[in-house]
Amino acid sequence: MVAAAPSYEPLLSGETMIPDLLARHPHARRVLDRYGLRGCGGRLGPVESLNFFAATHGVDEQALLDELKATVEERPTRRAAGVAAPAAENVADTIYRRFFLGGIALILTAGATWGAYLLWQIGFAGKFTGVSVHHVNAHGQAQIFGWCGLFIMGFAYQAFPRLWHTDLVRPRLAVAAFALMLIGLALRTFGMIGGGSAAALITQTLGGLAHIAAVAIFATQIYLTFRRSTARLEPYIGFIFAALLWFTAMAVLDQWHTHRMMVAATRDELLWQVATWQAPLRDLQIHGLAMFMIFGVSLRMLPALFGVSAVSARRAWRAMWILAAAVVLEIAVFLVYRYSGRHAIAALLMIPWIMLAAGSWMVAAPLRLWRRPPVRERSVKFVRAAYAWLAVSMIMLLLLPVHQAVSGIPFSHAYYGAIRHAITVGFVSLMIMGMAAKVVPTLNGRDTRQLTALWGPFVLVNVGCFLRVSLQALTDLDPRFFAVVGVSGLLEVTGLAWWGAGLARIMIDGKREAAAQRVSTSPSPARIERTHIVADVLAWYPYTLGVFLDFGFTLLAHAALRRTLAATVSIQQASRLGDVDLDELLDALNAAVIAAREVASAQ
């Protein structure tokens, strides 16, 4: 006589965890896949509740629950045989991994690490002109295209189609865009540091064209993906589309500016090009691309992820147009000032700077990030600190005339660079670190509550950023601060390496686990025996996880324990550890296998 397994069936509600639902009702995955779950979290999905899923994916929670209940109540003969596995994986499901891993590799080589080295050189020289401008700009393009650009592209390719409940247009083109970004970074870096030779110029030009092509592919794919969806135009999408425009304009201007620098016949011609066009380029890259993309993602994701207040659509649209006008005006006023030579015009820059501060406040104030959000999550502190650094950069920008008056320096390279660092590392990098620390574990089926809090990387990057901003500004008052400013770069690189190593390990493990699951689906034994390893049983018959959970093996709900502990324990050993009758457990497991086979044969 076969002993029946416990028949406990939890009530489906917004608090139901996705892994619990899919363990008992694998066929319900098709509903969640339709709303963007596809490719996320492995077979049992991410460790999050249904109400969290509904909020982050823009689905009406009650409608989702009703649809899931109807699917769960379907007669068994209508269920698919292999429903435990998610829909067949394609390149769009995991496209983010190559972009994120590439971004981590770039920040720890030509990005932050090279920047720290250059900073030490500046410190030893005792002046910011102590290193080649071509080396500085090569480092800068690695930061913008490699660090910021790759993470923006990876996040957009992965998240936006799912938020819009559609599929990415021509996902294979995303692989081409990634390859072009890496080729461009390599060619441009070697070309820019190779001097003014013809070979270096050709190499840099080819790299720049590769970047333009990659950005054009990316922007076109995202736009067409939105067009094919049923999503309506919302303020966050307006910010995203504006960011795509800035990205495209920036890629073209960057190539032209670098070319003009490399062909400059005299030092005066080189200095003119740098003094005139470097600032507008950085404005497009930072106040345009980075700020607009972060604001767009914040408007859509922060209320869902952390429970903060949402920004009203009317306020968000106004902020977007104010910020767009500010970026255009900031660039236009500066160029008019440079080409006219009239210093009085430079004073008009206060107008777009005030607009930048006002537009940023309109986005950030309703979020109230100065208060602790309702959701306790390890990434919250990164986001809160990022917005604090944004405020610091805006205040410093508005206080630039005061610094000029106090220091007696008409234009302070040190102070202006400190402003840029506050927003690039303090705002942009911390937002990348925080969002990735939340998104990557979720996509790989990890419970962030079981991971480290990342206090080490958080403290190191913030302390490093504080030292860099403060010490760099103080060099205008006392050149002895040059001697210690290099410490800031070392702290930032250490923090980024710490964070990046953990993130890379999660992605690599997730890829290996997915590959193991695909391989282990066949062949499977006709009957589960007491000597079989628990992890193997789950790989052969994923739907048996529900049986294990019913018998009290709740630790198996965690993906990390399924990969580690379950890989070393047999069914017999598990029954002893859980004080469960071995025969009842085996009978229940095999009954589930037989039932699934009967369903398959009935199809």
N, C-alpha and C positions, 0 to 999 in steps of 0.2 A: 504493500500500500504506500502510495507516495504522499508524503507530508506536505501540506500546503504552506507556502510562504506567507508571512504576515500580509494582510490585505490593506494596511494603512495607506490611505491616499490623501495627501494634503489638499486643502481647499485652494484652488487656483485664485490668486489675488495679485495685486500690485507688488506685494512683498515677496512673492515667489521668486526664488533665485533661478536664473536660466539653467545652470547645470542640473539642478534638481528636476526641473521640468523636462529637460531633454533626456535625462537618464531614464525617466519613467515613460515618457511619450516622445520618442525620437522623431516621429513623423511631424511633430509640431514645429520642427525646425524650418520647414518650408514656408511657414507663415512669417517667422522672424527673418528668414533670408530675403523675403520679398521687401522687407522694410530696412534692409541694410546690414543684416548680421553676416552675410556671406563672407567667408574668408576670415572671420573674427573668432578667436578663442579656441580653435580646434573643434573636435567632434562635439563637445558639450557646451561650446560657447564661452563667453567671458563670465567671470565671477561677478555678476551684477544682477540686480532685481529687475523685474519687468517694468516697474514704474520708472526706474532709472533709464532703462532702454527706451521707453516711450518718450521720455523727456529729451534725451540726447539725440534721438533720431526723428524728432518732430512728428510723433504719432499720437493720436488721441488714445489715452490709456484705456478708457472703457471700451472703445471700439476694438482695440487690440485684444483685450481680455475676452470680449465676446467671440472674436474670431478664433482665438486659441481654444476656448471652451468648446466651440462647435467642432473644431478639428480633433480635440482630445476625445470627444464623445462619439466620433465616427466608429462604425463597426470594424473590428479587426480585419475582416476580409478586404477592406478597402485601403488598408495601410500598405505602404511599399515595403518590400522585403528588406532592403538594406538601408533603411531610413536612419540608422544611427549616424551615418556619415553625412557631413554637410554636402552641399552641391559640389560638383566637380570643380576643383580649384583651377583657376586660370591666372595668368600673369598679373591681372589687376588685383587679385586677392592679397598678394604679398609684395606688391611693387614698392611699398614704403621701405622695406628692409634694405634694399640696395642703396636707396637715397640716404637713409639715416646712417647706415654704416659708412657710406662715403663721406657724409658730413662729419662724423666723428673722426675719421681718418684725416680729413683735411684740417680740422681745427687743431689736431695734435701734431701736425707737421707744418705745412706752409701757413697755417692760420695763427693760432695763439702761441704756439711754440716758437715759430720764427719771429713773431711779434715781440715775444719776451726777449729773444736774443738781440733784436734790433734795439730794444729799450735799454739793455745793458750797454750796448755800444754808444747810445746817446748819453747815458749816464757817465761813461768814461770820458767821452768827448766834452761833456759839460755844455752841450748845445743840441737843439733839435735838428740842426742841419749837419750833424756829425755823421749821418748815414746817407747813402744815395737815395734820392727821391724815387728812382726807378725800383729800388728794393722795397721801399716803403709802399709804393703803389702795387707792386706784385703781391706783397703780403695783404694789402687791402682787397685786391680782387679775389684772393683766396678766401678771405673772410666773407665777402659779400656773395660771391657765386658758389663757393664751396661749402661754407658753414651755413649762412643764412639761406642762400638759394636752394641748396639741396634739401634742407629740412622743410622749407616752404613747399617745394615741389612734391616731396614724398608725402607730406601731410595732406596736401590738396588732392593728389591722385587717390589716396586711400579714403579720405573722409568725405569730400564733397559729393561724389556720386552716391554715397550711402545716405547722406543727409537729404539728397534730392530724390531718393528711392528709384534710382536708375543705374545703368551700367556705364562705365567709362567708355567713351568713344575710342575705338581702335587702340586698345591697351598696349599692343606691341610698339606703337609709336612712343610710348612712355619709356620703354627700354632704349630706344634710339635717342631720346632726349637725354637720358642719363649718360649714355656713352658719349654723346656730344659735349655734355658738361664736363666730364672728366678729361676728354681729349683737349677741350678748350683750356681747362685749368693748367694742364701740363704744358701745352704749347705756349700759352701766354706767359707762364711763370719763367720758363727757360728763355723765351724771347725777350722779356722785359729786363732780365738780369744779364742778358748777353751783350749789352752795349749797343752801339749804333751801327753794327755791321748789317750788310744786306740780308744775310741769313737770319739774323735775329729779328729783323723787321718783318721778313716773310713769315717766320715762325709765329710771331705775335699776331700778325694779321690773320693767319689761318685759325689761330686759337680764338680770336675775337669773332670771326665769322661763325665758328662752331658754336660759340655762346649765343649769338644772335639767333641761329637756327634752332638751338635747343629751347630758348625762351619762346620763340614763335610757335614751335610745336606745342609746348606746354600750354601757353595761353589759348591757342586755338582749340585744343582738346577740352580744356575746362569750359570754355564758352559753349562749344557744341554739345558738351555733356549736359549743361544746364538747359540748352534749347530743346534737347530731346526729352527732357523730364517734364513733369507736370507742376514743378515747384514754381511758386509765384515770386516775383521780384520783391525782396525785402531789403531793409537797410544794410544788413550784414553782407548780402550779395553785392550791393552797390559798392561797399568798401572793397570787396574782393576783386570786382571787375576793375575798379580804379587802380588797385595794386598791380593787376596784370598790365594795365597801360603804363604805369610807372616802370614796371619791370622791363617791358619792351623798349621804352624810351631810354632807360638807363643803360641797357645793353648796347644800344647803338651809340649813345653819347660816350660811353666808356671806351669803346673801340676807337672812335674818332679822336678822343682826347689823348689816349695812349699813343696813337699813331703820330699825332702832332708833337707830342713830347719827344718821341724817339727820332724824329726827323729834324728837330730844332738845330739850326746851324750854329747858334751861339748860346752862351749861358744866359744872356739877357732874354733871348727869344724863349728859352726853356722856362725861365722864371716868369715871364709874362703869361705863358700858357698855363702854368701851374696856378699862379695867382688869380687868373681870370676864370678858369673853368673847373678847377678842383672843387671849389665850394659848391657850385651848382650841381656837379655830379654827385657829391656826397648828400646834398639835399634830396635829390631824386632817389638815391639808394636808401637813405635812412628815414627822412620825413615822408617820402613817397612810398616806396615798396614795403619796407619793414613795418612802418607805423600803420599803414592802411591795412595790411594783411593781418597784423596782430589785433587791430581794433575790430576788423570783421569777424575774426575767429572769437574774440572775446564777447562780442555782442550775441553770437549764436551759442557758444559753448559754456561760458562761465556760469550763467544762471542754471543751466542744466547740470553741470558737473558739481558745482559747489553750493548751490542754493542761494546765490546772491540775487538781489533785485534786478529785474530786466530794465533795459533802457527803452523808453517809449519810442515807437517808430518815428514820430514827428521830430523828436529831439535828435535821434540818430541821423535822420536825413539832413537836418540842418547842420549838424556837426560835420558830416561828410563834405558838404558843399563849402563850409567855412575852411576846413582843412585843405581841400583841393585848391581853393582860391589862394590860401596862404602859401602853399608850395609853389604855385605858378608865380605869385607875386614876389616871393622870396628870391626866386631865380632871376626874374625879370629886373627887379630893382638892383640886384647885385651886378648884373651884366651892364645895365645902363651906367651905373656908377663907375665900373671899370673902364668902359669904352669912352665915357665922357671925361673921366678924370676929376669930376667934381665931388669933393668929399661931402658936401652938404647932402647929396643924394643918398649917401650911405646911411644918414640918420633916418631915412624913410624905412629902413629895414625893421625898425621897431614895430611898424604896422603889421607885416606878416608874422613877426615873432609873437606879437600879442594875439593874433588870430590863431596861431598854432597852439598857444597855451589855452586860449578860450575853447577851441574845438576839442582839445584833449580833455579838458575839464568836463565838457558836456558829455563825453563818452564815459569817463572814469567816475565822476561824482555819484551817479545813481547806483553804481556797483557797490559803493561804500566798503571798499576793501580795507579801509583803516580799521574796520571792525572785523572780528574773527567770523568767517562764514559759518553757517550751520553745519556744513559737511566737514568732518575731520579727515583730512587726506594729506599724504606726504607732499603732494605737489602744490598745495595751497600756499605754503610759505614762499615758494619761488614766485608765484604769480603776484602775491601781495608786495614782495620786495621789488619786483620788476616795476610795478606801477609807482612805487615810492621813488625809484630811480628816475622814472620818467618825469615825475614832479621836480626832482633835483635838477635834471637837465634843462627843463623849461625855466625854472627860477634862475639858474646860472645864465641862460641865454638872455633873459630880460635884464640881468644885472651886468651884462657886458660893458655898457658905458661907465658904470660905477667902477669896475675893475680897471678900465682904461684910465680913469681919473686918478685912482689911488696909485696905480703902478707907474703912471706917466708914459705908458707904452701905447702908441696909436693903435696898433693891432697886435695882440698877444697871440702868438702861435701856441704857446703853452696853455693859456686859458681856453682858447677855442678848441684845442685838442682835448682838454679835460671835459668840456661839454659833450663833445662827440663820444668820448669814452663812457660817460655816464649813461648815454642812451644806447650805445651799441652793446656794451657788455652788461651794464646794469639793467636796462630794459629789454633789449632784444634777446641777448643770450640767456638771461634768467627765464624769460618766457619760453624760449625753446626748451630749456632744461626742464621746466615745470610741466609743460604740456606733454613732452615726450615721456617723462616719468609716469604720467598717467596713461597715456595712449598705448605705449608699447607693451606694458604688462597685460593690459586689457585685450589687445589683439592676439596675444600669445596665451591666453587663458590663465593668467596669473592673478592671484588675489593680491592687490597692492597692500592690503593690511598685513600680509605675511612677509612683506619685503622690508628692507631697511628704510629708515626714515630719511636718509640722505642728508643728515645734518652736517657731516664732514664736508662734502662738496659745496653745500649751501654756504657755510661759514667761510670757507676758503675763497670762493669767488666773490662774495660780498666784501670781505676784508680786503682782498686784492684790489677790487674796484674802488673802494674808499681810499686806499693808499694812493692808487694811481691818480684819481681825480684830485685829491687834496695836494699831494706832493707835486704833481705837474703844475698846478696853478701857483703853488708857492715858489716855484723856480723863478718866477718873475720878480719876487721880492728878495730871494737869496739863492744864488747859484749852487750853494752847497747841497741843496735838496736833490740835485741831479745824482749825487752819489748813491742815494738809497732808493730812487724811484724804481730801479730794476727789480726790487724785491716784490713789488706788486704783480709783475708779470709771472714770476715764479709761483706765487700763490694761486693765481688764476689758472695757470696751466695744470697745476697739481689737482685743483678742484675739478676741472673739466675732465682730466684723465680718470679720476676716481669715478665720476658720474658716468663717463662714456664707457668705461670697462664694464660696469654693471649693466648698462643698457644693451651693449653689444652681446653680453653673455645671454641675456634673456632672448634676444632675437635669434642667436645661433642655436640655443637650446630648443626654441620653438620650431625652428626649421628642421632640426634633427628629429624632434618628436613627430612632426607632421609626416616626414619621410618614413619613419618607423611605422607609423600607423598605416600608411598606404601599403608598405611592404608586408606587414603582418596580417593583412586581411585574408591572405591565402598562403598555404593551405591551412585549414583548421581541422581539429580532430572531430570524429563523429560524436564523442562523448567527453564531457569534462570529468577528469579524474582527480583524486585527492592530491596527487603529486604535481599537478600543474601549477605553475606560478601564477599568482593573481594578476600581475601585469599582462601576462600572455593571454589569459582568459579575457581580460578587458579588451585587448587588441583584436582577438579573434571574434568576440561577441560583445561589442561596446554596450549594447542594451542591457547586459547583465549587471551593469553598475547599479541599476535600480534595485536589483535583488540584493546586492551587497549592502546598499543603503538601508533597505528594509530590515536586514538582519543586524543592523546596528554599526556597520563599518563606516561611520560618518567621515572618518579621516580621508576616505577615498574621494570625497567631494572636492578635495584640493588637488589640482593638477600636479603640483610639485611632489606630493606624497605618492601619487599614482606613478610618477616617473622613478621615484627613489625607493621608498619603503615597499611598495607593491611589487617591485622587481626582484625582491629578495625573499619573499614569503610565499610558501605554497598554500593551497587551499586547506590542507590539513593543519598547517601551522597557524593559519589565520583563524580557523575555528577554535583552536586552543586559546589563542590570544584574546579572542572575543567572547570566549565562554559560550560558544554556539555548538549545537549538535551537528557534527560533521555530515551525517547522512541526510539530515533535513536540508542543510545548505546545498549539498550536491544535488539532491532531488529538485530543489527549487531552481538551481542554475540550469540543470538539464531540461527541466520543464519549460523554462524560458526559451532555450535553444530549440526544442521541439516545436513549440508554438510558433516561433519565427519561421521555421522551415515549412510548417503547414500553411502559414500565410503566403509564403513564397510559392508553394506549389499550387495554391488556389488562384494565383494571379493569372 
